[in-house]
Amino acid sequence: MLSAKSVFQEIFDNDESFRLFCSIAASGEAQGGWENARIAALVPAAERDLAPKIARHGADEAKHGRLFNALMSKRGLGPVEVPPETDYTMLLEKHGIGLAHEKLRGDRPLTVHDIVTYLAHSRVTEQRAAEQMRLLRRNFGAHPDVGRVVRMISDDEDNHLAYCHEELLRLARAGHGRAVQRTLRECALAEIRVHRDVGLAVTARMGRILRWPRAKTALLAAGIHALYAYERAGGWRRMVSLRTPERRDALGGHATTASDAA
């Protein structure tokens, strides 16, 4: 039976596919860590209270990158170069989503509009990350090798999502509501296209590594296209809705460390 669990199990059981999976994940998380660290350093005076939370967000992402690298190291594996067509973070930037790296490499303080852009981008991408980690947690939360890491990252992603809801609602109440909704919509519609394209690229790579029959690869690709059709028809709206989260001040408390998952 073809299921998410069986597909991921195949990927995890093979060293080459596991190394590619972890390398893609580690690279994306490390990039997110750098972006958040730079945003925290450039936060405008009007939003200075947000800086520690942005820094915490970045530290969590960097930690996730280290955890994926540690999973490879446990199996005596090293990271591989991430194929450009599977680089979700860089493809989002290429499509103009989020803050440009050129701006983040500079020294000029960001604007409140930039903070809206950052939080809207994070709201959309953290929705995706939280959903994917919940899927892994359901299927591999008790796995002897990856279970603890999956649970820790899943908890962090839920915290990040709650933080984005809370801060965007605050900015909306402060008079930025139209900008928040417009930016969220733009981010969501671009993200679902990038997610589809990356999903197809990763599936093709994994299919070659694991020598999947054409029919299996085609079936998985059809599922990715079906998900995109659903999201394009209206499923994207879950990524732009805002509600007061159950977890309040989710990034204001104690942060877990990579050693906690060792």
JOGIMO-V296651 format. One record per residue. N is the residue number from 0. OMEGA is omega in degrees with one decimal (999 if undefined). Layout:
{{N	OMEGA} {N	OMEGA}}
This chain:
{{0	180.0} {1	-179.9} {2	177.7} {3	-178.6} {4	-177.7} {5	179.3} {6	179.3} {7	178.6} {8	176.5} {9	-179.2} {10	-178.0} {11	-175.2} {12	-177.5} {13	-175.7} {14	-175.6} {15	179.8} {16	177.3} {17	179.8} {18	178.0} {19	179.3} {20	-177.6} {21	179.5} {22	177.8} {23	-179.4} {24	-178.1} {25	-179.7} {26	179.8} {27	-179.3} {28	178.7} {29	178.1} {30	176.7} {31	177.2} {32	179.3} {33	-178.4} {34	-178.7} {35	178.3} {36	179.1} {37	178.3} {38	178.1} {39	-178.9} {40	-174.6} {41	-175.7} {42	-178.5} {43	-177.3} {44	-177.5} {45	-178.1} {46	-174.0} {47	179.4} {48	-179.3} {49	-173.6} {50	-180.0} {51	179.5} {52	177.2} {53	178.1} {54	177.7} {55	177.3} {56	179.3} {57	179.2} {58	177.0} {59	-179.0} {60	177.9} {61	177.2} {62	179.3} {63	176.6} {64	179.0} {65	-179.7} {66	177.7} {67	176.1} {68	179.0} {69	177.5} {70	176.6} {71	-177.4} {72	179.0} {73	-179.6} {74	179.0} {75	-177.7} {76	174.0} {77	-179.5} {78	174.6} {79	177.7} {80	-178.4} {81	177.4} {82	-176.1} {83	-177.2} {84	178.0} {85	-175.2} {86	-175.6} {87	-176.0} {88	-178.1} {89	177.3} {90	175.3} {91	179.2} {92	-179.8} {93	178.9} {94	175.9} {95	-178.8} {96	-177.5} {97	-178.9} {98	-178.5} {99	179.5} {100	177.3} {101	178.5} {102	-177.5} {103	178.1} {104	-179.0} {105	-178.7} {106	-177.2} {107	179.1} {108	176.2} {109	176.2} {110	175.8} {111	176.3} {112	176.8} {113	179.1} {114	174.5} {115	179.4} {116	178.7} {117	-176.4} {118	177.9} {119	175.9} {120	-179.8} {121	179.5} {122	-177.6} {123	-176.1} {124	177.3} {125	173.4} {126	179.7} {127	-177.8} {128	-178.9} {129	179.3} {130	-179.4} {131	179.5} {132	175.5} {133	176.5} {134	178.5} {135	-178.8} {136	178.6} {137	-173.4} {138	-174.3} {139	179.9} {140	179.3} {141	-178.5} {142	-175.4} {143	-177.4} {144	-173.4} {145	-172.0} {146	-176.0} {147	177.3} {148	179.5} {149	-179.3} {150	-179.3} {151	-179.0} {152	177.8} {153	177.4} {154	-179.9} {155	-178.1} {156	175.9} {157	176.2} {158	-179.6} {159	-179.4} {160	178.5} {161	178.8} {162	-179.9} {163	176.2} {164	-174.5} {165	-176.2} {166	176.8} {167	175.3} {168	177.4} {169	179.7} {170	176.9} {171	178.2} {172	-179.3} {173	175.5} {174	-177.7} {175	-173.8} {176	-178.9} {177	178.9} {178	179.0} {179	-177.1} {180	179.0} {181	-177.9} {182	176.7} {183	-178.6} {184	179.2} {185	-179.8} {186	-176.2} {187	-178.3} {188	176.0} {189	-176.9} {190	-176.9} {191	176.1} {192	179.3} {193	179.0} {194	177.0} {195	-176.1} {196	178.6} {197	178.7} {198	178.6} {199	-180.0} {200	179.0} {201	179.2} {202	179.2} {203	178.6} {204	-179.3} {205	178.9} {206	178.8} {207	-179.7} {208	-174.4} {209	178.0} {210	176.7} {211	172.3} {212	179.6} {213	-177.5} {214	-179.9} {215	178.3} {216	179.8} {217	179.7} {218	178.1} {219	177.7} {220	178.1} {221	177.2} {222	178.3} {223	177.6} {224	179.3} {225	176.9} {226	179.3} {227	179.4} {228	177.4} {229	-177.7} {230	179.2} {231	-179.0} {232	-179.7} {233	179.1} {234	178.7} {235	-175.5} {236	177.6} {237	-177.9} {238	-175.7} {239	178.0} {240	178.8} {241	177.6} {242	177.3} {243	-175.3} {244	173.8} {245	177.4} {246	178.7} {247	-178.6} {248	-172.2} {249	-180.0} {250	-179.5} {251	-176.3} {252	-177.4} {253	177.5} {254	174.5} {255	-179.1} {256	179.3} {257	-179.7} {258	178.6} {259	-179.9} {260	-176.7} {261	999}}
